[in-house]
Amino acid sequence: MPEGDTVWRTARQLHRALSGAPVARCDLRVPKLATVDLTGRGVLETTARGKHLLTRFEGGLTLHSHLRMDGAWRVYAPDERWTGGPGHQIRAVLATAARSAVGYRLPVLDLLRTADEDRVVGHLGPDLLGPDWDPDEALRRLLADPARPVGEALLDQRNLAGIGNVFMAELCFLTRVTPWLPMREVPRPERLPALAGKLLEVNKERSLRVTTGDVRSDRNLWVYGRGGKPCLRCGTTVRKQTPDPADRQRVAYWCPRCQTGPSPS
């Protein structure tokens, strides 16, 4: 699931593959960008901002993409077979003489002036893996609405950028609160941004997320994905709940013994 750590790695991969070379092939397969041709423009860099990707080109243009739930960028050598999915799922191709970057299932793809990037990322809070990371400012934003459930506050990218369902569930477990506890009742709320920063920092270099300290794939996370299984700390059955039946993406996991606070019936 693409969260801040995944997007950070993707930005680094695209930056290493494309930057410093001119575009040899450009194919943007969304209607509004169908006639855009970036061929010949040098690629300056690709950077992450929260869950957003910004690929900047000479001439002051930026290609903005967002992976959402199942989007992905893949990088290939010139003679390598593209394996990220069927061809109809490809939304973007950017190639230099040495590498091809192929965007699959990208739900968001925009071209804008680099000077206008704030139009798509200016609303974000401090980036957990960015140079603007400020845990004090993130805490201030989290506490701005004291009645808001902690899980909802953590997922709001305007508070702090980079947390998704996985890190939300794990942060709630590590601070021993359920995702539905109001922010005003969270003990020592300053632990939330501090732990969030540590978790994303230690996971940004690896594909298997680890919050438990155990790198085995069935014991790497405390509660996320463990609905119906024993809690790794106390053995109680981990519970799973989708708060909104219309939004299957917002699945919550928690241990009813280790975590205190309200929970769905």
N, C-alpha and C positions, 0 to 999 in steps of 0.2 A: 504494500500500500504506500503510494508516494506521500511522504511527509518531508519535513525540512531537511533531514539527513539524506534522503533519496534524491531530492532536488539539488542539494549541494553537490553530490557526487555526479549527477547528470551534467550540471553546469561545468564542472571540472573536466569531464570527459569531452564535452563539446568544445570547450576552450582549447584543450590539448590537440584535438583533431583538426580544428578549422582555423584557429587564430594565426595571423601572420601570413595568410595566403589569400589570393583572389578566388572568388567563387567561379568555378568552372561550369557548374550546372545548378539551376534553380528551378524547382517545380513545387509550387504552393497550390495544393489541391483543395482549396475552399473557394466558393464562388466569388467572394469579395476580393480575393487576391489572385484570381486565375490569370490575370494579365500582367502581374508583377514579375519583373525579371531583374534579379540582383547580380546577374553574371558580370564579372569583371570588377566588382566592388571588393575591396579587401575586407576580411573579417578582423575586427579589432579585438573582440573578447566576447565571452559568454559568462554571465554572472547570475547568481541566484539572489532573489529577494523574497524571503519567506518561501512560499510554494510556487513562486513565479520564476520563469526563466527569461532572461533578456540577452539576446544575441545582437551585438552592435556592429554596424558596418561603417565603412568610410562614407562620407557624404551626409553623416548625421541621421542615419536610419537605424531603427531597432526592430527586430522581430521578437514579439512577445508571445510566449506560449505558457500553457498551464496544463499539468498532467491530470488534474482531478483524481478520479479513482483508478483508472486503468490505462491512461496514456503513457507513452514511453518514447524516448529517443534511443536509437541504436546507431552505433558507428561501425562502418565496414571498410575493409581494404578494397582497392579497385576490382580485384578478381574474386571477392568473397560473395557468397550467396546471401541474400537478405532473408533473414529468418524471424523477423519480429511479428509476423502475421501475414494474412492474405493481402494481396495487392490493393484490394478495395478499402483496406483500413489505413493506407498510407495517406497522410495529410500534408507532408512536407518532405522535400529532398533538397539538401544543401550539400554540394560536393566541391571539393578542391581536387587538384591533381593527385593528392595522396590519400584522401579519405572521403567517404560519403556518410553524411548524417541523415538518418531517415526517421521521421516522426510518425509514429503509429497512434491511431485513435485519439488524436489531440483534440479535446473539446473546445479549446481556446487557442486561436492563432490570429494575431493582429500584426500589422505593420504600422509603425508610427514614428514620428520624429523623436530622436533621442532626447531632445529638449523637452518633450512632452511625456516622458516616462511616468511622471508623477500622476498622470491621468489614470494609470492602471495599477500603480503600486504606492501612491502617495498616502492612501488611507491606512496602510499597514502600521502596526505597532513595531517596537524594537525587534529586529531580526535576531533570533537565537544564535545563528551562525554567521552573522554579519558584523561589520565594523561598528555598527550603531547599537550593538547589544548593550542594554542598560537595565539590569534587574530591578533597580529602584523605580524606574519609569514604568516597567512592566507591572510591578506590584501596585503602583498608583492606579494604573488603568484597571487592573483586576478588581480592585477595591472600590472603584468608582460607582458601581451598582451593588451595594451590600446584599440585596435580596436575591441576586442572581445565583443560580446553582453553579457550583465550582466547575463542573464538567463543561457546561455551556460557556462559562467565562474563559476557560482555557482554550476552547475551540475557536473563539472569536479572534480572528487574525488582526483585528484592530487593537487588541490588547497586547499580544505578542505573536510574532509571525513564525510559523514553522511547526506548530503542534497539530496533529490529527488524532484520530480515534485511538491509535495504539499508544502514543505517549500520554494522551489524556487518561486512559485507563490505568496505565502504569504509575503515573504521577499520583493519582487518587489513592492507589493501593499503598504506595510508599509513604504517603502522608496520612494514611489510615482513615480516610474519609470516603464516603460514597459520592458519586458524581452529582447527586441531587442535594447535597448539603449547601445551604446558602453561604456565600462568601463571608458574610459577617460572622459566621460560626466556625470558620476554619481555624483550628489552633495554629499559631505561628505561621500565618499565611506567607511570610517572607520565604519560607522553604520552597514554595511552589516555583517561582522563577529561578531560584538558585539550583534546585534539582533539575529543572527543565534544561537549563544551560549545560549542566554536567552530562545529562543523558544524551543530548544531541551531539555534544562535542565528542564523547567517547564512541558514538556510533557512526559518525559521519564517514569514517574510512572503511567500514565493513558492511557487507550486504545483509548479514544476519544480525538483526537487532538483539542486543543483550542488555537486560536491566537487572538480572538476578546475579550476574557474575559467573553463570554457568553457560558455556558455549554449546552445550548439547541442544539440538534443535527442538527437543520436547520439554526443555527446562530453561529456556533462555528468557522467557517472559513470565512475570508473576501471575497475571490474570488474563491478559488479552488472548483471545482464541482458545481459552481453556474452559468455556462453558460446559458444565456437566462433569468436569474433571476435579480431582482433589486440589485444594489450595496447596501450593508448594511450601507454605509456611506452617499452616495448622491442620491441613487435611480435610477441612470442610469443603463441600461441593461448591465450586465457583458458579455463580449465577450469570446469566446472559439476558439482556433485555434490549429491544429496539424501541426507544421512546416514542417515535412517531411511525405508525404502520405505513405511512406513505413515504417514509425516508429510510429505506433499508440500509443506507450507508452509515447511519448513526447508531451503531450497535455499542452497548455498554456492557462491560464485564466487571464484576466485583465479588469480593469474598464477604459474605454476611457476618462472619465472625471477626475478621481482622479489621474491617472498615466500619466506622460508626456513622450514623446519619440516616436520613430517610431513604427509602428505596421503593420501587413500584410494588404493588400488591401482587 
